[in-house]
Amino acid sequence: MSGRHRFGAAVVALGMALAGCSGSVQLVPAFDSPTMRAAPSTPSPQPSPSIAHDGSVKGNSAVSVTVAPDIFDQQGERYEEGLGDGWETSPGFLVETDDQDKAAAALYAAAGRFMSVDQNGKELTPAEMTGDYPQYTPNYVSDVYLTELGPMIWTDTKGELSRGMAETMLLILEAELRSQGITAHVTAPPADLSLDGTPIWRPPTETALHAAADVKAPTSE
């Protein structure tokens, strides 16, 4: 028995002896060994993720993509009553942002998808695009122009834009901008904006192919 435990037993015996003299029993608390006492547990701090405006975690930066509420009203008149819901226009999309290169990449990806959007707002599959599909899709979507106001594209929908097609185009562009992780505002390009001499953005792989094609092969003499 250790010295500490012998001391504790002696104290208990002394207490019982004293209790016998007074006619009552008093319990003396035992001593706890310091090595038997559990250390208090401290919970580990949990990091609080930064929540992006679209509801997804984006590290330490929040992504915000906004759209001008009158983006299509700026570009054309509403259909006359009885002709459905839409605008008499072929829409353009201008992106205002601090990261023009990523915005241009998003526009480039969106432009390819715009070609498969029908007037009901459905994004068609490649199989549906190759067959005799009765619905209407855009005739053309332009390259990405790097204007002084921001990158932009324009479309040819024969001057007719149904609400279904318009809303799906916006959803596609918003998704592509969010995938680039940038803050951006989508609006209508000014009607008097000239694209003459405006540089065109191309993806890095396509730019490399164009550069390689411009290099003349050496001639052997």
Secondary structure as GFF3:
##gff-version 3
##sequence-region A 1 221
A	DSSP	alpha_helix	3	22	.	.	.	ID=ss1
A	DSSP	three_ten_helix	34	36	.	.	.	ID=ss2
A	DSSP	beta_strand	65	67	.	.	.	ID=ss3
A	DSSP	beta_strand	77	78	.	.	.	ID=ss4
A	DSSP	beta_strand	86	88	.	.	.	ID=ss5
A	DSSP	beta_strand	92	97	.	.	.	ID=ss6
A	DSSP	alpha_helix	100	114	.	.	.	ID=ss7
A	DSSP	alpha_helix	126	130	.	.	.	ID=ss8
A	DSSP	beta_strand	140	141	.	.	.	ID=ss9
A	DSSP	beta_strand	144	147	.	.	.	ID=ss10
A	DSSP	beta_strand	150	156	.	.	.	ID=ss11
A	DSSP	beta_strand	161	162	.	.	.	ID=ss12
A	DSSP	alpha_helix	163	179	.	.	.	ID=ss13
A	DSSP	beta_strand	184	187	.	.	.	ID=ss14
A	DSSP	beta_strand	200	201	.	.	.	ID=ss15
A	DSSP	alpha_helix	204	214	.	.	.	ID=ss16
###
